[in-house]
């Protein structure tokens, strides 16, 4: 089971998108929302409060 490159959610089998960049890097997206934020808008996952990776980083920083 793959994880979304942007938000970190698990992607169910048969759903989501795979995006291959020109440098042969493979990106997995669970929704078009994640795809647009990463590719088109160029946002970082640590700047978007709704992503699971953002929440995990904030919890780790608060624990220290």
PLY file of the C-alpha trace (Angstrom):
ply
format ascii 1.0
element vertex 64
property float x
property float y
property float z
element edge 63
property int vertex1
property int vertex2
end_header
0.00 0.00 0.00
1.48 3.32 -1.08
1.40 6.58 0.86
0.49 9.94 -0.60
3.59 11.99 -1.35
1.94 15.20 -0.18
-0.30 14.46 2.80
0.97 11.07 3.95
-2.37 9.22 3.90
-2.52 5.58 2.83
-3.82 5.07 -0.69
-6.24 2.20 -1.18
-5.54 -0.22 -3.97
-7.17 0.86 -7.23
-7.45 4.52 -6.28
-5.21 7.58 -6.48
-2.75 8.74 -9.11
0.87 8.06 -9.95
2.85 10.97 -11.38
6.30 10.45 -12.92
8.54 13.51 -13.16
11.11 14.09 -15.90
13.91 13.03 -13.54
12.16 9.63 -13.09
10.96 10.42 -9.56
7.62 8.74 -8.83
5.00 10.68 -6.87
1.84 9.10 -5.43
-1.29 11.18 -4.78
-4.48 10.17 -2.99
-6.60 13.00 -4.44
-6.56 15.79 -6.96
-6.35 18.21 -4.00
-2.93 16.84 -3.05
-1.79 16.72 -6.67
-2.73 20.35 -7.36
-1.18 21.62 -4.13
2.12 19.86 -4.81
2.56 20.17 -8.59
0.53 23.15 -9.78
0.68 25.41 -6.72
4.11 24.31 -5.51
3.13 24.15 -1.84
5.12 22.28 0.79
3.38 19.75 3.02
4.74 21.46 6.14
2.90 24.67 5.19
-0.56 23.10 4.81
-2.33 22.53 8.12
-4.64 19.78 6.85
-1.87 17.35 5.86
-0.98 14.45 8.13
2.73 15.19 7.77
2.17 18.75 9.09
0.37 17.44 12.17
3.08 14.82 12.83
5.88 17.42 12.64
4.05 19.77 15.01
3.51 16.95 17.55
7.19 16.01 17.45
8.22 19.65 17.94
5.83 20.03 20.89
7.18 16.85 22.53
10.73 18.19 22.53
0 1
1 2
2 3
3 4
4 5
5 6
6 7
7 8
8 9
9 10
10 11
11 12
12 13
13 14
14 15
15 16
16 17
17 18
18 19
19 20
20 21
21 22
22 23
23 24
24 25
25 26
26 27
27 28
28 29
29 30
30 31
31 32
32 33
33 34
34 35
35 36
36 37
37 38
38 39
39 40
40 41
41 42
42 43
43 44
44 45
45 46
46 47
47 48
48 49
49 50
50 51
51 52
52 53
53 54
54 55
55 56
56 57
57 58
58 59
59 60
60 61
61 62
62 63
